[in-house]
């Protein structure tokens, strides 16, 4: 184990939506840096169990899973309690779980509003609030998965963009409220993974052309930025790091 990884050895990170995509890559990256990982999932039980098994094969008793539907108002405290119970501590909360779909004006429903706001803003707030006593004990940190479109709107996605804009302000507000014991930062992904719903090739190409690097990123780019904020950014709080290949320069 390297000296930098020794700093994180035995510390515990909870990653919401950690079973797939960017969440799973974040779990692998923090685990490789020495952390114990709690993988939260809503319905992806098989993927969560497989990832947990993969990490435990690399280092025994180093991963666990916790289930919870973030639409349930009563689940936030229980998720944190279940996570803390595994190793008796919590050092990092990564609010990664997110829903994403278009809501063109004229067709927006209350169900869509609740779905997008719950996963992208409400859950990060109440999970963070429940985690505060445990994070304070260890001078821990919170990482929120924001979006470059929290600052520049995306057509046909007003509810999603508004929820992420709220998360950006929540990140700054929590940093001010929870310092000096707890650091709170965010990540602003750009074109990393395409949405799970269909996106045509012309739209993908347009997005890539709007980046300075003329290519899409990879989940590991986000995971490495999260590792930096967790391990190497002891004097950074209240900031949202764009990981977008320069897209926000030309959005």
Secondary structure, DSSP 8 states (H G I E B T S, - for coil): --HHHHTTTT-EEEETTTTSHHHHHHHHHHHHTT-EEEEEESS-HHHHHHHHHHHHHHSTT-EEEEE--TT-TTSHHHHHHHHHHHHT---EEEE-------B-TTS--HHHHHHHHIIIIIHHHHHHHHHHHHHHHTT-EEEEE--GGGTS--TTBHHHHHHHHHHHHHHHHHHHHHTTT-EEEEEEE-SSS--SS---HHHHHHHHHTSSSSS---HHHHHHHHHIIIII-TT--S-EEEESTTGGG--
